[in-house]
Amino acid sequence: MSSTVRVFRNIALFIFVATVAASAGQAQQRTFTLDPAKTAVNFTVDSTLHTVHGDFRLKRGSIQFDNATGAASGELVVDSASGESGSDGRDKRMHKDILESPKYSDIVFTPQRVKGTVANEGKSTVEVEGILTMHGKSKPVIMPLEVQLQNGAGSADGSFNVKYQEWGMKNPSTFILRVNDTVKIHVHAVGKITAGAAN
């Protein structure tokens, strides 16, 4: 075999291997695009009198993740001013004195890493590590998720706790009413799953 033929053969082999590797990497990358109309963000906080339940609306959200490396990106953006707990007076105080919604309009979760493997179909259990930004401060959080994928559609359920004073927010307790310093957040995300990174 001549040296010229050998060189071209090696080049062709290199191109083939690189193409296969790129295709395999692309196959591991997927994007979960959330549907705001079907996604629910709920909160629960205990007090001495009763447990308060409420919800927020998702503005937009997508998560890009790579099963091969665990890398993740994207963002989930929640409308801070949409928070409701069923009491006009309580909600007015929450937005004015606690969340300061007119000043801090968005609550943003930015995923950075997925621990575990998301199956192509069926149920998976993973943990998503990321940064939660609200009230002008950013801190790391970990959200365990149960993911269900089928025929390009997906859902994910996860909960995590937030000690809101760590984000610089006031505790709404009064002399009579004592409010827990921890809020439990539950996310029920619904959307579609596509191969590759987001465009």
N, C-alpha and C positions, 0 to 999 in steps of 0.2 A: 504494500500500500504506500503510495507516495505521501510525502509530508504535506502537500497541498490538500489532498483528500482527507488526510487525518485531521488537519486544522478545521476544514469545513464540517467534518463529522462532529468534532468536539463543540464547535459553535452551535450546530443544530441541536446537539444533546443538551447544551446549556440553556438554549432558548426553550426547549421542550420542558426541562425541569423547572425553569423559572415560571413558565406559564402554568404548569400544574400546581406549583406552590402558591402562586397568586390566586388561582381558582379555588384552591382549598382554603386559603385565608379568607377569601371573599365569602365562601360558604359558611364560615364561622361567624361572620359579621351579620347582625340583624338589627332592625329598627322596630321598636314598639311605639306606634303613634297613638296617643290617647284621644278618645272622643269626649270632649268636655260635657256634652249633653248626657252621657251615660256614666261618667265618672263621678264618684261621690267622695268627698273629704269630710269626715265627721270628727267631732271632738267631744270628750267627756271630762268633766271635772267635778270632784266631790266637795261638798261643804257640810257644815254642821247641821243644816236644815234639810238638804236634799242633794241629789246628783243632777248636775246641769248637763243637758245634751244639746248639741248644735251642729251646724254644718257650714261649710264654705263652698264656693263654686270654683271650679278649675277654669282658668283662662285658656291655657294651652299646655301641651306636654308631649314630649317624646324622649325615649331612651334608646341610645345606640349602645350595643354591647357586643363583645367578642368572646365566644366561649373558649377559644384557644388561649387567650391571654388574660381574660378576666377584666380587661379594660372597658370602661363605660364612659359615656358622655351624654349631653343633652340637658334638659331642664323640665321641671314641672312648676308652672307658675299659677299660684292661687290668688284670687282677688281678696285682699284683706278686708275690704269694705263690705263684702258679701256675707260676712259671718252673721248668723242668726241663731238664737237660742230659745225663741218662743216668747220672749218678754221684751217689749219695746224699751222699757226703762233700763233694764239690764243691758240690752244690746247698745243703747245709746252711750251708756257709761263705758262699756267694753271698747267701743270704737274711739271715744273721746279721750279716756284716761288710761286705758291699758294698751290696746294695739296702736293707738294714735294713727288710725287708718288714713286720714287725709294727708298725713306726712309720709307714711310708709305704706304705699298702696299695694305692694306685692309681697307675697311670701313665696320664696323660691327654693326648691330642692334641686341641687345639681349632683347627679350621680357621678361617681368616679371609678367604682370598681364593683364587680359582681363576684361574690364568692359562691361557687357551685356551678353546675351546668344546667342550662335551660334546654330541656328536651325539645326536639322538633315538633312533636305532637304529645298531647297528654299533660300530666301534672308534674310539676317540678317544685322543689323547695330550695330557695337561694337566699342570700343576704346581699343587700345593696348598701354599699358604703358611699356616703356623699356629704355634701355641705348644705346645711339649712341656713338660709339667710332671711331674717325678719327683724323688724324694728331697728334696722340699721346695723345689725351685727350678724356675723357668720360663724357657725360652729359645726363640727363634724357630728353626724348621726349615723346610726346603723338601722336599716329597716329590713326585718325578715319578711320575705314574700312567698306566698303560695301562688304559683303561676299555672295557668291552664291555657293551652294552645290547641286549636283545632281548625284545620282548613283555612289558615290565614287570619283567623280571628283569635283574640286573646283577652284574658282577664288576669288581674293580679290583685291579691289582697294582702295588706300588711299593716302593722300597727307599731307605733313607737311612742315613747314618753318624752315630753318637753317640760323642763323646769323653766317656766317663762321668765323668772327673775334673772336667769343666767343670760337672757337676751336683753336685759335692761328694762323689762316691763314691771310695773307695779303689781303688788299683790292686792287684789280687790277686797281683802278682809276688812271688816268693821269691828267695832266693840262687841256687837251682838253676833255677827255672822263670821265664822272662820272658814276660809276657802283654802283648799289644798294647793300647795305650791307646784303641783305636777298636773299637766293636762295630757290625757291620752288621745293620740291622733290615730284614726283609722282611715286608710285609703282603699277604696274599691275602684280599681282602674279598669276601664274597658276600652279596647281599641283594636287595631289591626297590626299584624306582624309581617314585615317584608324583609327579603334578603338584601344584604349589603348595607352600607352606611347611608345615612340620610343625604339627600341632595341639597 
